[in-house]
Amino acid sequence: MKACIPAKQAPEALKTVFDTSLAKRNDSEEFADFIDRVGVAEFEEKFGKPKSEFGPLDRDNIQSYMDWGKTVVYKLERGEGECAV
């Protein structure tokens, strides 16, 4: 499984990763070494769910589909830019 979370849940997910590392890492173990030792599976189990499990785009789940500080649903818009010319 690959961890997949809405951006708005990233702060809580990051807190979970750091709290887990503080609780389970060995003395003087660097964070990267801790992740190498335990692997990412432990974290994927905690908050890695398929996108389909975030629910449909409806009133109950709307916050998972909106950008930070926005009041409208995110919409991918592509247009011609200086790199496309």
C-alpha positions as CSV (number, residue, x, y, z in Angstrom):
1,M,0.0,0.0,0.0
2,K,1.1,3.5,-0.7
3,A,0.3,6.3,1.8
4,C,-2.2,8.7,0.3
5,I,-3.7,11.5,2.3
6,P,-5.3,14.8,1.5
7,A,-3.0,17.8,1.9
8,K,-5.1,19.1,4.8
9,Q,-4.3,16.0,6.8
10,A,-0.5,16.3,6.2
11,P,0.2,18.2,9.5
12,E,-1.4,15.5,11.6
13,A,0.3,12.7,9.6
14,L,3.7,14.4,10.1
15,K,3.0,14.7,13.8
16,T,2.2,11.0,13.9
17,V,5.5,10.1,12.2
18,F,7.5,12.3,14.5
19,D,5.7,11.1,17.7
20,T,6.3,7.5,16.6
21,S,9.9,8.1,15.9
22,L,10.4,9.8,19.3
23,A,8.7,6.9,21.1
24,K,10.3,4.0,19.2
25,R,13.8,5.1,18.0
26,N,16.9,3.9,19.7
27,D,19.2,6.2,21.7
28,S,21.1,8.5,19.5
29,E,19.4,7.1,16.4
30,E,19.0,9.6,13.6
31,F,15.5,10.1,12.1
32,A,16.5,8.7,8.7
33,D,18.1,5.7,10.3
34,F,14.9,5.1,12.3
35,I,12.8,5.1,9.1
36,D,15.3,2.7,7.4
37,R,15.0,0.4,10.4
38,V,11.2,0.3,10.9
39,G,10.2,1.0,7.2
40,V,7.3,2.9,6.0
41,A,4.7,0.1,6.4
42,E,4.0,1.1,10.0
43,F,3.0,4.6,8.9
44,E,1.1,3.5,5.8
45,E,-1.1,1.3,8.1
46,K,-2.0,4.4,10.2
47,F,-3.0,6.8,7.5
48,G,-2.3,5.3,4.1
49,K,-5.6,4.6,2.5
50,P,-6.6,4.6,-1.2
51,K,-8.1,7.8,-2.6
52,S,-11.4,6.1,-3.1
53,E,-11.8,5.8,0.7
54,F,-11.9,9.6,1.2
55,G,-15.5,9.4,0.1
56,P,-17.4,10.9,-2.8
57,L,-17.3,14.6,-3.6
58,D,-20.3,15.6,-1.5
59,R,-21.1,17.9,1.5
60,D,-19.8,15.4,4.1
61,N,-16.3,15.1,2.4
62,I,-15.9,18.4,0.7
63,Q,-13.0,19.6,2.9
64,S,-10.8,16.7,1.6
65,Y,-11.3,18.1,-1.9
66,M,-10.6,21.8,-1.2
67,D,-7.3,23.7,-1.2
68,W,-6.0,25.5,1.9
69,G,-7.8,28.8,2.4
70,K,-10.2,28.3,-0.5
71,T,-13.9,28.1,-0.5
72,V,-14.3,26.3,-3.8
73,V,-13.3,22.8,-4.9
74,Y,-9.9,22.4,-6.4
75,K,-10.0,22.4,-10.2
76,L,-7.0,21.6,-12.4
77,E,-6.7,24.2,-15.0
78,R,-4.2,24.0,-17.8
79,G,-3.4,26.7,-20.3
80,E,-0.7,28.0,-22.5
81,G,2.2,29.4,-20.5
82,E,5.7,30.6,-21.4
83,C,7.0,27.1,-21.2
84,A,4.4,25.8,-23.6
85,V,5.3,28.2,-26.3
